[in-house]
Amino acid sequence: MRYTNQPRRRRWPKRLLILLSVGLVLIVGATVGVRYVYNKSLGPVNNDTRGHLVTIEQGATVNSIASLLQSQHLIRNAWAFRLYVSSKEVRNELQAGSYEFASSQSVPEIVSQLTRGKVATDLVTILPGLRLDQVRRRFEQAGFKDSDITAAFDPSLYADNPALVDKPANASLEGYLYPESYQKTGTTNPSTIVTAALAQMNKRLTPDLRNAFAQHGLSTYQAVILASVVEMEVPKQTDRDQVAQVMLKRLSLGMPLQSDATATYGAVLVGATPSNSYPSAYNTYLHTGLPPTPISNVTASSLQAVANPAPTDWLYFVSGDDGTTHFAKTLADQEANIAQYCKRLCAQ
């Protein structure tokens, strides 16, 4: 018998080797399969080249854009859209506006259009959070004559419009031209677009919503005013629900709303430098109650927030430097939040 000092070579059990081989094949196969599904999901939904109008609102997230495109059958999978945007590092480059997409476009083509801001033409696009004078400029940019715009913005033309049943007769259309994209041709009168915008607003002011406003002691016009303040204060739905709660509670307690947005609106109306101390009827630091009129147009999101505020009990809020909204129940907590989270914005 021959002896050796070399250690015996360890042998792997045959069954283990087979299992490892099978596992490796499965992993490789799964990777290839996921890659195949991902690449296929980036392709067009079908060969239909007809355009579909899609409006991307200011502040829309990648998730909300992906869900919107999938619901319109313009992309195959929302997750593939999100993954593509993330892989290309263009998350912060997607631009708001109204776009014309076709289901024959691939995800890379749609993303390219969104990052370049290549919006649809022959449209009048009213973005969320615009004052009436800013909406008017949109009409001017669309090529309408000044005299025709002035005539179209006369609220007396729409006295019987169902969207305006609760609006004071002498009040302007501020707050009521719903943010959306409206088709325009060479013969379109601006009053046609105003009527369409009011129709979109009326569609959102459902009987259930109007009843919910009444439950909070608000007329529909007052609710639109409050929704416009919420619209301008915060962009996120969850924040809007809570901000609406704060403002409704302040109104019930007779406390001033102390909204920067209302104070700014009052100054801008007369061409003054925006300031929280500018003395106008819209300055809710100086006056209790609601401002006299809406301060911008509104979206369904803000209307819903006023109708169904969050079940919270906040009394204060502040938007931090990073865009996060911080809420508080006491003035001491509010001052602490300002000191910690709002060093730059609150110093302006």
C-alpha positions as CSV (number, residue, x, y, z in Angstrom):
1,M,0.0,0.0,0.0
2,R,1.3,3.5,-1.0
3,Y,1.0,6.3,1.5
4,T,1.1,10.0,0.7
5,N,1.1,13.1,2.7
6,Q,-1.2,15.0,0.2
7,P,-4.7,15.6,1.4
8,R,-7.4,13.7,-0.4
9,R,-9.3,15.7,-2.9
10,R,-12.8,16.5,-1.7
11,R,-15.6,15.2,-3.9
12,W,-18.9,17.0,-4.2
13,P,-21.9,14.8,-4.0
14,K,-23.3,14.2,-7.4
15,R,-26.8,15.3,-6.3
16,L,-25.5,18.6,-5.0
17,L,-23.7,19.3,-8.3
18,I,-26.9,18.6,-10.2
19,L,-28.9,20.9,-7.9
20,L,-26.3,23.7,-8.3
21,S,-26.4,23.3,-12.0
22,V,-30.2,23.4,-12.1
23,G,-30.2,26.5,-9.8
24,L,-27.7,28.3,-12.0
25,V,-29.7,27.5,-15.1
26,L,-32.9,28.8,-13.4
27,I,-31.2,32.0,-12.3
28,V,-29.8,32.6,-15.8
29,G,-33.1,31.8,-17.4
30,A,-35.0,34.1,-15.0
31,T,-32.6,36.9,-15.7
32,V,-32.9,36.4,-19.5
33,G,-36.7,36.2,-19.1
34,V,-37.0,39.4,-17.0
35,R,-34.8,41.2,-19.5
36,Y,-37.0,39.9,-22.4
37,V,-40.2,41.0,-20.7
38,Y,-38.6,44.4,-19.8
39,N,-37.4,45.0,-23.4
40,K,-40.8,43.9,-24.8
41,S,-42.6,46.2,-22.4
42,L,-40.6,49.2,-23.7
43,G,-42.0,48.6,-27.2
44,P,-45.2,50.1,-28.6
45,V,-48.6,48.8,-27.4
46,N,-49.8,48.4,-31.0
47,N,-49.5,50.0,-34.4
48,D,-52.3,52.6,-33.9
49,T,-50.8,56.0,-34.9
50,R,-53.8,58.1,-33.8
51,G,-52.9,60.8,-31.3
52,H,-54.2,60.8,-27.7
53,L,-54.0,64.0,-25.7
54,V,-52.4,63.6,-22.3
55,T,-51.9,66.4,-19.8
56,I,-49.0,66.0,-17.3
57,E,-49.7,68.3,-14.3
58,Q,-47.1,70.4,-12.6
59,G,-45.4,68.4,-9.9
60,A,-46.6,65.0,-11.2
61,T,-44.4,62.1,-10.0
62,V,-42.9,59.4,-12.2
63,N,-45.3,56.9,-10.6
64,S,-48.4,59.0,-11.4
65,I,-47.2,59.7,-15.0
66,A,-46.6,55.9,-15.5
67,S,-50.0,55.1,-14.2
68,L,-51.7,57.7,-16.3
69,L,-50.0,56.5,-19.5
70,Q,-50.8,52.9,-18.7
71,S,-54.5,53.7,-18.1
72,Q,-54.6,55.4,-21.5
73,H,-53.1,52.3,-23.1
74,L,-50.1,54.2,-24.3
75,I,-47.5,52.0,-22.6
76,R,-47.5,48.3,-21.8
77,N,-46.4,48.4,-18.2
78,A,-46.0,51.2,-15.7
79,W,-43.1,49.4,-13.9
80,A,-41.1,49.2,-17.1
81,F,-41.7,53.0,-17.7
82,R,-40.5,53.7,-14.2
83,L,-37.4,51.5,-14.5
84,Y,-36.5,53.0,-17.9
85,V,-36.8,56.6,-16.5
86,S,-34.7,55.6,-13.5
87,S,-32.0,53.9,-15.6
88,K,-31.7,56.9,-17.8
89,E,-31.5,59.2,-14.8
90,V,-34.2,61.6,-16.2
91,R,-36.6,61.5,-13.3
92,N,-36.3,65.2,-12.7
93,E,-36.4,66.1,-16.4
94,L,-40.0,65.1,-17.2
95,Q,-41.8,68.3,-18.0
96,A,-45.4,69.3,-17.4
97,G,-47.7,70.2,-20.3
98,S,-50.1,68.7,-22.8
99,Y,-48.7,66.0,-25.1
100,E,-50.0,64.1,-28.0
101,F,-49.0,60.4,-27.7
102,A,-49.8,57.4,-29.9
103,S,-49.9,53.8,-28.8
104,S,-47.5,53.1,-31.7
105,Q,-44.8,55.0,-29.8
106,S,-42.2,53.2,-27.7
107,V,-41.4,54.1,-24.1
108,P,-38.0,55.7,-25.1
109,E,-39.9,57.8,-27.7
110,I,-42.5,59.0,-25.1
111,V,-39.8,59.7,-22.5
112,S,-37.8,61.7,-25.1
113,Q,-40.9,63.8,-25.8
114,L,-41.5,64.4,-22.1
115,T,-37.9,65.4,-21.4
116,R,-37.8,67.8,-24.3
117,G,-41.1,69.3,-23.4
118,K,-42.4,68.7,-26.9
119,V,-46.0,69.5,-26.2
120,A,-48.9,69.2,-28.6
121,T,-49.7,72.1,-30.9
122,D,-53.1,73.6,-31.8
123,L,-54.1,73.5,-28.1
124,V,-54.8,76.0,-25.4
125,T,-53.3,74.5,-22.3
126,I,-54.4,75.9,-18.9
127,L,-52.0,74.5,-16.3
128,P,-53.0,74.1,-12.6
129,G,-52.4,77.0,-10.2
130,L,-52.7,79.8,-12.7
131,R,-54.3,83.1,-11.9
132,L,-56.9,84.5,-14.3
133,D,-54.4,87.0,-15.8
134,Q,-52.0,84.1,-16.4
135,V,-54.7,82.1,-18.1
136,R,-55.5,85.2,-20.3
137,R,-51.8,85.2,-21.4
138,R,-52.2,81.6,-22.5
139,F,-55.0,82.7,-24.7
140,E,-52.8,85.5,-26.1
141,Q,-50.0,83.1,-26.8
142,A,-52.5,80.9,-28.6
143,G,-53.1,83.7,-31.1
144,F,-56.4,85.0,-30.0
145,K,-57.1,88.8,-30.4
146,D,-57.1,90.9,-27.3
147,S,-60.6,92.2,-27.8
148,D,-62.0,88.6,-28.3
149,I,-60.3,87.5,-25.1
150,T,-61.7,90.4,-23.1
151,A,-65.2,89.6,-24.4
152,A,-64.8,85.9,-23.7
153,F,-63.7,86.5,-20.1
154,D,-66.8,88.5,-19.3
155,P,-68.6,86.4,-16.7
156,S,-72.0,87.8,-17.7
157,L,-71.8,85.6,-20.8
158,Y,-72.0,82.5,-18.7
159,A,-74.6,83.6,-16.1
160,D,-76.6,80.4,-16.6
161,N,-73.7,78.1,-16.6
162,P,-74.2,75.3,-14.0
163,A,-70.6,75.6,-12.8
164,L,-71.3,79.2,-11.7
165,V,-74.6,78.9,-9.9
166,D,-73.0,79.9,-6.6
167,K,-70.6,82.5,-7.9
168,P,-71.5,86.2,-7.0
169,A,-72.8,88.0,-10.0
170,N,-70.0,90.7,-9.9
171,A,-67.2,88.2,-9.4
172,S,-64.8,87.3,-12.2
173,L,-64.1,83.8,-13.6
174,E,-61.1,83.5,-11.3
175,G,-60.8,79.9,-10.0
176,Y,-63.4,78.4,-12.5
177,L,-61.4,77.8,-15.7
178,Y,-60.4,74.2,-15.1
179,P,-56.8,73.3,-15.9
180,E,-56.9,71.1,-19.1
181,S,-55.9,71.2,-22.7
182,Y,-58.5,72.4,-25.2
183,Q,-58.5,71.9,-28.9
184,K,-58.2,75.0,-31.1
185,T,-58.7,75.5,-34.8
186,G,-58.4,78.6,-37.0
187,T,-62.1,79.4,-36.4
188,T,-62.3,78.7,-32.7
189,N,-63.6,81.6,-30.6
190,P,-62.0,82.0,-27.2
191,S,-65.5,81.9,-25.6
192,T,-65.8,78.3,-26.9
193,I,-62.7,77.3,-24.8
194,V,-63.9,79.2,-21.8
195,T,-67.2,77.3,-22.0
196,A,-65.3,74.0,-22.3
197,A,-63.2,74.9,-19.2
198,L,-66.4,75.7,-17.3
199,A,-67.9,72.4,-18.3
200,Q,-64.8,70.6,-17.0
201,M,-65.1,72.5,-13.7
202,N,-68.8,71.6,-13.4
203,K,-67.9,67.9,-14.0
204,R,-65.7,68.1,-10.9
205,L,-68.3,69.9,-8.8
206,T,-70.5,66.9,-8.3
207,P,-73.6,67.0,-6.1
208,D,-71.7,64.8,-3.6
209,L,-68.9,67.3,-3.5
210,R,-71.2,70.3,-3.1
211,N,-73.0,68.5,-0.3
212,A,-69.7,67.8,1.4
213,F,-68.8,71.5,1.2
214,A,-72.1,72.4,2.9
215,Q,-71.3,69.9,5.7
216,H,-68.3,72.2,6.4
217,G,-70.4,75.3,6.4
218,L,-69.1,76.4,3.0
219,S,-71.0,77.5,-0.1
220,T,-69.5,76.1,-3.3
221,Y,-68.0,79.5,-4.1
222,Q,-66.3,79.6,-0.7
223,A,-65.1,76.0,-1.2
224,V,-63.5,77.0,-4.5
225,I,-61.8,79.9,-2.8
226,L,-60.4,77.6,-0.1
227,A,-59.4,75.0,-2.7
228,S,-57.5,77.6,-4.6
229,V,-55.5,78.5,-1.4
230,V,-54.8,74.8,-0.9
231,E,-53.8,74.4,-4.5
232,M,-51.2,77.1,-4.2
233,E,-49.9,76.1,-0.8
234,V,-48.9,72.4,-1.4
235,P,-48.7,70.1,-4.4
236,K,-49.1,66.6,-2.8
237,Q,-52.6,65.1,-2.3
238,T,-51.8,63.9,1.2
239,D,-50.5,67.3,2.2
240,R,-53.5,69.0,0.6
241,D,-55.9,66.9,2.7
242,Q,-54.1,68.0,5.9
243,V,-53.7,71.6,4.9
244,A,-57.4,71.7,4.1
245,Q,-58.0,70.4,7.7
246,V,-55.7,73.1,9.1
247,M,-57.6,75.9,7.3
248,L,-61.0,74.6,8.1
249,K,-60.1,74.4,11.7
250,R,-58.7,77.9,11.7
251,L,-61.8,79.2,10.1
252,S,-64.0,77.5,12.7
253,L,-61.8,79.0,15.5
254,G,-61.8,82.5,14.0
255,M,-58.1,82.4,13.5
256,P,-56.4,84.0,10.4
257,L,-55.4,81.5,7.7
258,Q,-52.0,83.2,7.5
259,S,-51.4,82.0,3.9
260,D,-48.4,83.3,2.0
261,A,-50.2,82.6,-1.3
262,T,-53.2,84.9,-0.5
263,A,-50.9,87.8,0.6
264,T,-48.8,87.4,-2.6
265,Y,-52.0,87.3,-4.8
266,G,-53.2,90.6,-3.3
267,A,-49.9,92.3,-4.0
268,V,-49.6,90.9,-7.5
269,L,-53.1,92.1,-8.4
270,V,-51.9,95.8,-8.1
271,G,-48.4,95.3,-9.4
272,A,-46.8,95.6,-5.9
273,T,-43.8,93.6,-4.7
274,P,-45.1,90.3,-3.1
275,S,-45.0,90.5,0.6
276,N,-46.8,88.9,3.6
277,S,-47.2,92.4,5.0
278,Y,-48.7,94.0,1.9
279,P,-52.1,95.5,3.1
280,S,-54.8,94.1,0.9
281,A,-58.1,92.4,1.4
282,Y,-56.4,89.2,0.4
283,N,-53.8,89.3,3.1
284,T,-54.9,86.5,5.5
285,Y,-52.2,87.5,8.0
286,L,-54.1,90.8,8.5
287,H,-57.6,89.6,8.0
288,T,-59.6,86.6,9.3
289,G,-61.8,84.5,7.1
290,L,-61.5,83.6,3.5
291,P,-60.0,86.0,0.9
292,P,-62.6,87.8,-1.3
293,T,-62.2,85.5,-4.4
294,P,-60.2,82.5,-5.5
295,I,-56.5,83.2,-6.0
296,S,-56.0,80.6,-8.8
297,N,-57.7,77.9,-10.7
298,V,-58.1,74.6,-9.0
299,T,-57.8,70.9,-9.6
300,A,-60.0,68.0,-8.5
301,S,-57.3,67.2,-6.0
302,S,-57.7,70.4,-4.1
303,L,-61.5,70.3,-4.3
304,Q,-61.5,66.8,-2.9
305,A,-59.2,68.0,-0.1
306,V,-61.7,70.7,1.0
307,A,-64.6,68.3,0.7
308,N,-62.8,65.5,2.6
309,P,-60.1,66.9,4.8
310,A,-57.7,64.6,6.6
311,P,-58.9,63.3,10.0
312,T,-56.1,65.1,11.8
313,D,-56.0,67.9,14.3
314,W,-53.2,70.2,13.2
315,L,-53.4,73.9,13.6
316,Y,-50.1,74.9,11.8
317,F,-48.0,73.9,8.9
318,V,-44.8,75.0,7.1
319,S,-43.2,73.9,3.9
320,G,-39.6,72.9,4.5
321,D,-36.6,73.7,2.3
322,D,-36.7,70.2,0.9
323,G,-40.4,70.5,-0.2
324,T,-41.7,68.4,2.7
325,T,-44.7,69.9,4.6
326,H,-44.4,69.8,8.4
327,F,-47.5,70.0,10.6
328,A,-47.9,71.1,14.3
329,K,-50.6,71.4,16.9
330,T,-49.0,74.2,19.0
331,L,-47.2,77.4,18.1
332,A,-44.1,76.2,20.0
333,D,-44.0,73.1,17.8
334,Q,-44.5,75.2,14.7
335,E,-41.6,77.5,15.6
336,A,-39.5,74.5,16.2
337,N,-40.4,73.1,12.7
338,I,-39.5,76.4,11.1
339,A,-36.2,76.6,12.9
340,Q,-35.3,73.0,11.9
341,Y,-36.8,72.6,8.4
342,C,-37.3,76.1,6.9
343,K,-34.1,78.0,7.3
344,R,-33.8,79.2,3.7
345,L,-37.4,79.6,2.5
346,C,-38.6,81.2,5.7
347,A,-35.7,83.7,5.7
348,Q,-36.8,85.2,2.3
